[in-house]
């Protein structure tokens, strides 16, 4: 028969394993972020982000790793916008077809949106205002506060194009929106606009 001490010891070990796993995942994320940042810096200073054609050519230089690089760039782009958003859609569809481009962009942007939420929860409003200009942040806060249901507003903003969804992702973290609800909204609302963009660009490029 297992003693109470055994139960406690087992629980402590489980918590320690979970803590180590979180640390390993954080280190992996930071390494991926660093590598992606280096390639982004190289691309930026060499002028690859100045036009869609140049950006598409840059992604293509990564050969079999091109889908992974586009996904990584779109992940970062979702919480730290540095290039026009349609570049990723157009490059993905042009290089990998509508479905391949859709997968790269959907996975990358969804992951980046979730990262933005966690960054806001962890580091607070001062950090967010370093990413989002204060004037834009205040406008988004006032706009969201004037609506009756923030959940519906967030869902529609993620679903529809041209809405300030990046700022709202950070705002959702600041107001401590339930994590499961937020992720569900991202995963269910995000794909449709990306899919339409992917199909459109695959037919015009």
C-alpha positions in Angstrom: 0.0 0.0 0.0 1.3 3.4 -1.0 1.7 5.8 2.0 0.6 9.4 2.1 4.3 10.3 2.0 4.6 8.4 -1.3 1.7 10.3 -2.7 3.3 13.6 -1.7 6.7 12.6 -3.1 5.1 11.5 -6.4 3.2 14.8 -6.7 6.4 16.8 -6.1 8.2 14.9 -8.7 5.4 15.5 -11.2 5.5 19.2 -10.5 9.3 19.2 -10.9 9.0 17.4 -14.3 6.3 19.9 -15.4 8.5 22.8 -14.4 11.5 21.4 -16.2 9.4 20.8 -19.3 8.2 24.4 -19.3 11.8 25.6 -19.0 12.9 23.4 -21.9 10.0 24.7 -24.0 10.9 28.3 -23.1 14.5 27.7 -24.1 13.5 26.1 -27.3 11.1 29.0 -28.1 13.8 31.6 -27.3 16.3 29.8 -29.6 13.8 29.6 -32.4 12.9 33.3 -31.9 16.7 34.2 -32.0 17.3 32.2 -35.2 14.2 33.7 -36.9 15.2 37.1 -35.7 18.7 36.7 -37.2 17.3 35.7 -40.6 14.8 38.5 -40.4 17.6 41.0 -39.8 19.6 39.6 -42.7 16.6 39.8 -45.0 15.8 43.3 -43.9 19.2 44.8 -44.3 19.7 43.1 -47.7 16.4 44.7 -48.9 14.4 41.5 -49.2 11.4 43.0 -47.4 11.1 46.0 -49.7 8.8 44.3 -52.2 6.7 41.2 -52.5 8.9 39.7 -55.2 12.0 40.1 -53.1 10.4 38.6 -50.0 9.1 35.7 -52.0 12.6 35.1 -53.5 14.1 35.3 -50.0 11.8 32.6 -48.6 12.6 30.5 -51.7 16.3 30.5 -50.9 15.7 28.3 -47.9 14.8 25.3 -50.2 13.2 22.5 -48.3 13.1 24.6 -45.1 11.2 27.4 -46.9 7.8 26.4 -45.4 9.3 26.3 -41.9 10.9 29.7 -42.4 7.7 31.3 -43.6 5.8 29.8 -40.7 8.4 31.1 -38.2 8.3 34.6 -39.8 4.5 34.7 -39.7 4.6 33.6 -36.0 6.8 36.6 -35.2 4.8 38.8 -37.5 1.7 38.1 -35.5 3.0 39.6 -32.3 5.7 41.9 -33.7 4.6 43.3 -37.1 7.5 44.2 -39.4 6.3 43.6 -42.9 3.0 44.1 -44.7 0.7 41.2 -43.7 -0.2 40.2 -47.2 3.4 39.4 -48.0 3.2 36.1 -46.1 -0.1 35.1 -47.8 1.2 35.9 -51.3 4.6 34.3 -50.8 3.1 31.2 -49.3 0.5 30.7 -52.0 3.0 31.5 -54.8 5.7 29.1 -53.5 3.6 26.3 -52.0 0.2 26.5 -53.5 -3.1 27.5 -51.8 -3.1 24.7 -49.3 0.6 24.7 -48.5 0.5 28.5 -48.1 -2.6 28.3 -46.0 -1.0 25.8 -43.6 2.2 27.9 -43.1 0.2 31.1 -42.5 -2.5 29.5 -40.3 0.0 27.7 -38.0 2.3 30.7 -37.8 -0.2 33.4 -37.3 -2.3 31.3 -34.8 0.9 30.5 -32.8 2.0 34.1 -32.8 -1.5 35.3 -31.7 -1.3 33.0 -28.7 2.2 34.2 -27.9 1.0 37.8 -28.0 -1.7 36.9 -25.5 0.8 35.2 -23.1 3.3 38.1 -23.4 0.7 40.6 -22.4 -0.4 38.4 -19.4 3.2 38.0 -18.3 4.7 41.4 -18.9 1.7 43.7 -18.6 0.7 47.0 -20.1 4.1 48.7 -20.2 5.4 45.9 -22.5 2.4 46.1 -24.7 2.8 49.8 -25.2 6.4 49.2 -26.4 4.9 47.1 -29.3 1.6 48.9 -30.0 1.8 52.7 -30.3 0.0 54.3 -27.4 -2.4 56.2 -29.6 -3.4 53.0 -31.4 -3.6 51.1 -28.1 -5.9 53.7 -26.5 -8.1 53.8 -29.6 -8.5 50.0 -29.5 -9.2 50.0 -25.7 -11.9 52.7 -26.1 -13.4 50.9 -29.1 -13.5 47.5 -27.4 -14.8 49.1 -24.1 -17.7 50.6 -26.0 -19.0 47.2 -27.1 -21.4 45.1 -25.1 -19.6 41.7 -25.7 -15.9 41.7 -26.0 -15.9 38.0 -26.9 -18.0 38.6 -30.0 -15.9 41.6 -30.9 -12.7 39.6 -30.6 -14.2 36.7 -32.7 -15.3 39.1 -35.5 -12.0 40.9 -35.4 -10.1 37.7 -35.9 -12.5 36.4 -38.5 -12.6 39.5 -40.7 -9.8 41.2 -42.6 -8.4 44.7 -41.7 -9.6 44.6 -38.1 -6.9 45.5 -35.4 -6.6 41.8 -34.3 -2.9 42.1 -33.3 -3.7 44.9 -30.7 -6.7 42.9 -29.5 -4.6 39.8 -29.0 -2.5 41.8 -26.6 -5.5 43.4 -25.0 -7.1 40.0 -24.4 -4.0 39.0 -22.4 -4.1 42.2 -20.4 -7.8 41.7 -19.3 -7.0 38.1 -18.4 -9.5 36.6 -20.8 -9.8 32.8 -20.1 -7.0 31.0 -21.9 -9.2 28.2 -23.3 -11.8 30.7 -24.6 -9.1 32.8 -26.3 -7.3 29.9 -28.0 -10.7 28.5 -29.2 -11.5 31.8 -30.8 -8.1 32.0 -32.5 -8.3 28.4 -33.8 -11.8 28.7 -35.1 -12.0 32.3 -36.4 -8.5 32.7 -37.8 -8.4 30.1 -40.7 -11.2 31.5 -42.9 -9.7 34.8 -43.8 -6.3 33.2 -44.3 -7.9 30.5 -46.6 -9.5 33.2 -48.7 -6.3 35.1 -49.1 -4.4 31.9 -49.9 -6.9 30.9 -52.7 -6.9 34.4 -54.1 -3.1 34.8 -54.3 -2.7 31.3 -55.7 -4.9 32.3 -58.6 -3.3 35.7 -59.3 0.4 34.9 -58.9 
